[in-house]
Amino acid sequence: MKPVIGVLPLWDDEKQCYWMLEEYFDGIQRNGGIPIMLPFSSDIQDVYEKCDGFLFTGGQDVNPLLYHQERKENVFPCEKRDQLEFDVLNYALKHKKPILGICRGIQFINAYFQGTLIQDIPSCFQTNTIHKQDKPYDKGIHFVSILKDTPLYDLLKKETMYVNSLHHQAIDILGKGLKKMAISEDGLIEAIYKEDHPFLWAVQWHPEYKKDEESDLIFKKFIQASKMF
């Protein structure tokens, strides 16, 4: 039986509506899962119970209040998403359900575990590496180094990977209990995991857009972990 993956929704503040990129659903379906988009509600325990794993998607900025900082200019959080994702992450951790974070997902997970973020790379971090590329998004823009003795290295069996990049925030101080799996050319953390959870991985790049062998391996690993539930 295919595992059901709860996908955290995207939110359009101007239109006041839910939306979703088909690439997230496609990445799950292509690798053996069934995606469902979760609603914005704090009273959906029955829905959570039907999910075998959870995908934390990209999107709006994480509110700096979550990591006890004042919001800088060029930072635009979404409180609806922060609250829902806090509730879902609480549930997934309590019930030992698999978690995959992408882009905003890695940032939110880090903030949840009391880490901090670089709020705006262009104004707060000096670098020559491009972290927010133009289309097409299925092409790589910079390399990451994959750390040995990590689950990502064990999966991919390679030390470097050419990734796409669509973010202006990034991990600064790593959250408690989290470990690094990949680092960008300019030293930013690009992938993390939690050793004492059955499956909690998060990446800063966008495997849903790349659709290459490495990206599908990451989705497959997540889907396989979700089959245990």
N, C-alpha and C positions, 0 to 999 in steps of 0.2 A: 504493500500500500504506500502511495506517495505521501511524504510528510507535508503538512500544511504550514506555510511560513507567513506569519503576521508581518506585514510591511508597514512601517511608520509613514503616515501620509505627509504629503507636501501641502503647503497652505498658501493661497493667494490672498494677501491682506486687502488688496484693492478691490477684488471681486468678491471677497468674503466666501471663498469656496475651496473645497478639497481639489487636489489634482495629483497626478502621478505620471512619471516618466515610464514609458513602456519598456525601456531597457532594464529596469529593475525586475519587472515581472518576467521579461524574456530570459534574463540571466538565471532566475529561479526555475522557470519551466524547462529551459534547455538542459538543465542539469538535474532534473528529476523531482522537482518540488511543485507544490501548488500554492501560488501567492494569493493572499487576501489583504486588502487595505483596511487598516484599523480605523475606527471612527474616533473623533475627539470627544471622549467621555471618560469620566472617572468611575463609571458604574458598568463596566463591561467585563467583569470577571469570567462570565460564561464564554465570552469570545476568546479571552486569553487561554482558557483551558482547552479550547479546540486547536490552538496553535502548538506545533511541535518545535518551532524555532522562531526567532525574530530578527528582521533586517532593519537596522537603523540607517536611514537614507541621508543624502545630502540636503542642502537647503540653507535656510536663514541662519544667521549667527547665533551662537549660544550666548545667553545673557550673562555678562560679566558678574552680575550679582551672585551667580551660582558659585563663583570662585573668589568672591569677596573683593572685587575691584569695581571702580567706577567706570561707566561706559565711555569709551573714547569716541571721537568723531569718526564717521565712516563705519560704525558698527550698528547693525540693525537687527536686533533680536526678535524672536517670536515667542511670546509667553505661552501661547496655546500649545506649541510644540514642546517647549521645555517641560510643561506640566505633564503632558501625556507621556513623553519619553521617560520622565522620572518614574511615573507609575509603572510603565511597562518594564523598565529595567529592574525596578524593585521586584516585580513579579518573576521575571526570568531568572534573576539571581537566586531568589528564595526557592524556586522550584527546579533549579539546576537545568534550565532549558538553554539550548544553544543560541548564541548571539553573534551576529556579524554586523560590524559598523563600517560605513563608507563615508568618507569626507566629513561632513558635519557629525556623522556617527562616531568617528574616532574622537572628535573634539568633545562631544557631549559625554561620552563614556569617561574620558579623562577628567572632565570637570566633576562628574558624579563621584569619582574616587578621590576627590579633594586635590586634583591637579589644577594647574593654571594654563591659560592660553596666551599666546601672542595675539592680541586683539586685531591687529591690522599689519600684515607683513610689510606692505610698502612704506608705512610711516614709522614702524617700530623695529624693523629688523633689516640690517644692511645685507644685501645679497645680489648676486648677478644671475642667480637661478630663476627661471620663469616658473612661477607657481600658479599663474592664472592664464592659461593659454586661450587662443582663439580657436574657432572651429577649423577643421574637424576634430572632434573630441576622441575619436578612436585611434588617434596617432599619439605616440609618446613624445614627451617634451624634455624630460630630464631623467637621469639615472638615479636609482637608489641602490645602496649596498645592503644586502641581506645578511644579517648576522648569523654566524654559525652557532650551533647548539640551540637553535630556536625551531619551533614547529614549522615556520614558513620555509626555512632552509631545508628541513627534512622533507617537506612536500615538493618543493621546486628543484632541489638539488643544484642550485646555482647561487653565485655570490653577488651578482648584479642583475638588475632588471630595468628596462626602459619603460617608464610609466607616463601616463597623461596626468594633468594637474589642473584643478579648477577651484582653488581656494585662496582666501586672503587671511584666514586665521590658521593657527597651527598650535600644536602642543608646545608649551614652554616648560613648566615643571611637571614631570610625570606623576600621575596619580598613584596613590598607595596600593600596593599589591599588583601593579601592572608592570609588564616587562617589555622592552623594546625588541622588535624583530627586524626593522629596516630603518635606514637613515638616508636622507637626501644628500646631494653633493655639497650642500652648504650647512649640513649638520642638523637639520630638523628631523624630528621623529616622524617616520612615515608608516609604521605598522607596529601594533602592540598586541599582547595577549595576556590572559590571566591564567596562571598556572594551576590554581586551585579550583577552577571552574571547568566543567566537562568540555565546553567549547565557547570561549569568548575571544574572538579575533576582531581587529579593526584595522582598516587601511585608509591612508589619506588620499590615495588615487582612486580612479573610477573603473573597476573591472567590468562593470555593467556596460560601459561604452566600448572597451577595448575588444572584448569577445575573442581573445587569442587563447592559446593553450594554457598559459599561466593563469589567466583570469578565470577560465572554466575550472581549472583545478581548485582554485580558492572557493568558488561556488559549490563544486562537487563535495569538497571537504565539509563545508557547512551543511549541505543537504544530507550527507551521510551521517553526520553527527545528529541531525534532527530525526533521523529514522529510528533512533533509539527510544523515542517517546511515542 
